[in-house]
Amino acid sequence: MKCPGQDTLYWKPGDIFEVECPHCKKTVEFFKDEATRKCKSCKKTVLNPRMDFGCAAYCKFAAECLGELGPELLAKRDDLLKDRVAQEVKRRLGHDFKTLAHAVKVARYAEETAREEKAAPAPVLCAAYLHALRERLDQGGQEDSAREILQELGAGPELIARVLGIVEDFHKGETGDSVDARIFFRAHLRASEEESRQTL
C-alpha cells in the first residue's frame, strides 16, 4: 500500500502549484511533497516555498518518501516535531498540572531566549518539556524515556543527541558549554524565579 501522504488520489486542489524561479523568474511546477526541483529554464535548484511535511514531520520513513532534505527543510521539520513532543509530554503528565505548568513556563522562556540568541528553538523546547518527565521520575513518578519519546516521534539522531545532552547536563547540575545548554539554563532560572514570586 502506498503512503496516503504520497498518494495523489488523496490530494486536494492546490497540492500541485507553480512558483516563480528566484534565479531566472520562469515558472517552476511543484508537487506539495517535493523538497526541491530543478528549474527547466536555468537548471538551478529551487526550494519548495510551500513544502507540506504532513506526516513526514514525525514518520520514521520520511527520508525514504522525500529523499535528502536540505538544512532549511530539516529545521522546519524539527520545528513541527517540538509541537508533537509538547503534546506527548502533556499526555503522559495527565493530571500532574504542577509539573506541566512548570514545563510550559520553561518552554516559553526557552523560546524567547532562543529567539534573542538567534538559535534553533527545537532542541531547547523539546528539552523544556522532556526535562519535566525526568523531574517527575526524581520525585518517584513513572519512568519515561526521553530518548524513546523522541525516537517514536521520528526525531533525527542529531536532534536526539542535542536534547538529551541538555537534559543530562541540567540534571547533573552542569551548565554545559553549548548554546543550547546556556539557553535552557537561563530559561529554567527565569521559570523558577517566576514560580518563587507566585508562592510569596
C-alpha positions in Angstrom: 0.0 0.0 0.0 1.3 3.5 -0.9 1.6 6.1 1.9 -1.6 8.2 1.8 0.5 11.4 2.1 2.3 10.5 -1.1 -0.7 9.0 -3.0 -2.1 11.7 -5.3 -5.6 10.1 -5.1 -5.8 11.8 -1.6 -4.5 15.2 -2.8 -6.7 18.3 -2.9 -6.7 21.2 -5.4 -3.7 23.4 -4.8 -1.4 20.4 -3.9 0.2 20.9 -7.3 1.2 24.5 -7.9 3.5 26.8 -9.8 6.1 29.3 -8.4 8.5 31.8 -9.9 12.1 30.7 -10.1 14.1 33.1 -7.9 17.0 32.8 -10.3 15.5 33.4 -13.7 11.9 34.3 -13.0 10.5 31.4 -15.1 7.7 29.2 -13.9 8.5 26.0 -11.9 5.8 23.4 -11.1 5.9 21.8 -7.7 4.1 18.9 -6.0 3.3 19.7 -2.4 5.7 17.0 -1.1 8.7 17.9 -3.2 11.5 19.5 -1.2 13.3 20.9 -4.3 13.0 20.9 -8.1 15.4 21.9 -10.9 14.2 24.8 -13.0 13.9 23.7 -16.6 15.0 27.1 -17.8 18.1 27.9 -15.8 18.8 24.4 -14.4 19.3 25.7 -10.8 17.7 24.1 -7.8 14.7 25.8 -6.4 13.4 25.2 -2.8 9.7 24.4 -2.4 8.3 27.6 -0.7 5.1 25.8 0.3 6.6 22.5 1.5 3.9 20.4 3.2 5.6 17.9 5.5 2.2 16.4 6.7 3.0 13.1 8.3 6.7 13.5 7.4 7.2 15.7 10.4 7.1 12.5 12.6 7.2 9.5 10.3 10.4 7.4 10.6 10.2 6.6 6.9 10.1 10.3 5.8 13.6 10.1 4.3 12.5 7.2 2.1 9.5 9.2 0.9 11.0 12.6 0.5 14.7 11.8 -0.1 17.5 14.0 1.2 16.2 17.2 2.9 18.2 20.4 2.9 19.1 22.3 6.1 16.2 24.8 5.8 13.6 22.0 5.4 15.2 19.9 8.2 14.9 23.0 10.5 11.2 23.3 9.6 10.7 19.6 10.3 12.3 19.9 13.7 10.1 22.9 14.4 7.0 20.8 13.8 8.4 18.0 15.9 8.7 20.2 19.0 5.0 20.6 19.0 4.4 16.9 18.9 6.9 16.4 21.8 4.9 19.0 23.8 1.6 17.1 23.1 3.1 13.8 24.0 4.6 15.1 27.3 1.3 16.7 28.2 -0.5 13.4 27.5 2.0 11.5 29.7 1.8 14.0 32.6 -2.0 13.6 32.7 -3.4 15.5 35.7 0.0 16.4 37.0 -0.8 20.1 36.4 2.0 21.5 38.6 4.8 19.7 36.6 3.0 20.6 33.3 2.8 24.3 34.3 6.5 24.3 35.1 7.4 22.7 31.7 5.2 25.3 29.9 7.0 28.2 31.7 10.4 26.8 30.9 9.4 26.3 27.2 8.0 29.8 27.0 11.3 31.3 28.3 13.4 28.9 26.2 11.6 30.1 23.0 12.1 33.8 24.0 15.8 33.2 24.8 16.4 31.1 21.6 14.9 34.0 19.6 17.2 36.5 21.3 20.3 34.3 20.7 19.2 33.6 17.1 19.4 29.8 17.9 17.3 26.9 16.7 14.4 26.6 19.1 13.6 22.9 18.6 16.3 21.4 20.9 15.7 23.7 23.9 11.9 23.4 23.6 12.0 19.7 23.4 14.3 19.7 26.4 11.9 22.0 28.3 9.1 19.5 28.1 11.1 16.3 28.4 13.0 17.5 31.5 9.7 17.7 33.3 9.3 13.9 32.9 12.7 13.4 34.4 11.8 15.7 37.3 8.7 13.6 37.9 10.8 10.4 37.9 13.1 12.0 40.5 10.0 12.6 42.7 9.1 8.9 42.5 6.9 9.1 39.4 6.6 6.8 36.4 9.7 6.4 34.3 9.5 8.0 30.8 12.5 7.8 28.5 13.2 11.0 26.6 15.1 9.0 24.0 12.2 6.6 23.4 9.7 9.5 23.0 11.9 11.3 20.5 12.6 8.2 18.5 8.8 7.3 18.5 8.1 10.8 17.1 10.7 10.5 14.4 13.4 12.8 15.7 16.7 12.5 13.9 19.9 11.3 15.7 21.4 14.8 15.8 18.4 16.4 17.5 18.1 13.5 19.9 21.7 13.9 21.0 21.3 17.7 21.5 18.1 17.3 23.5 19.4 14.5 25.7 22.7 16.5 26.2 20.7 19.5 27.6 18.5 17.3 29.9 21.5 15.3 31.2 23.7 18.4 31.9 20.8 20.0 33.7 20.1 17.1 36.0 23.8 16.7 36.8 23.8 20.4 37.8 26.2 21.3 34.9 25.7 24.4 32.8 27.3 22.8 29.7 29.3 24.5 27.1 26.7 24.5 24.3 24.5 27.4 23.3 21.5 25.0 23.8 22.5 24.3 27.4 23.0 28.0 28.2 19.6 28.9 26.7 18.0 26.1 28.7 19.6 27.1 32.0 18.6 30.7 31.6 15.0 29.7 30.7 14.8 27.3 33.7 16.1 30.0 36.0 13.6 32.5 34.8 10.8 30.0 35.2 11.9 29.1 38.7 12.1 32.8 39.7 8.5 33.3 38.4 7.3 30.3 40.4 9.0 31.7 43.5 7.3 35.0 43.1 3.9 33.3 42.7 4.3 31.4 46.0 5.1 34.6 48.1 
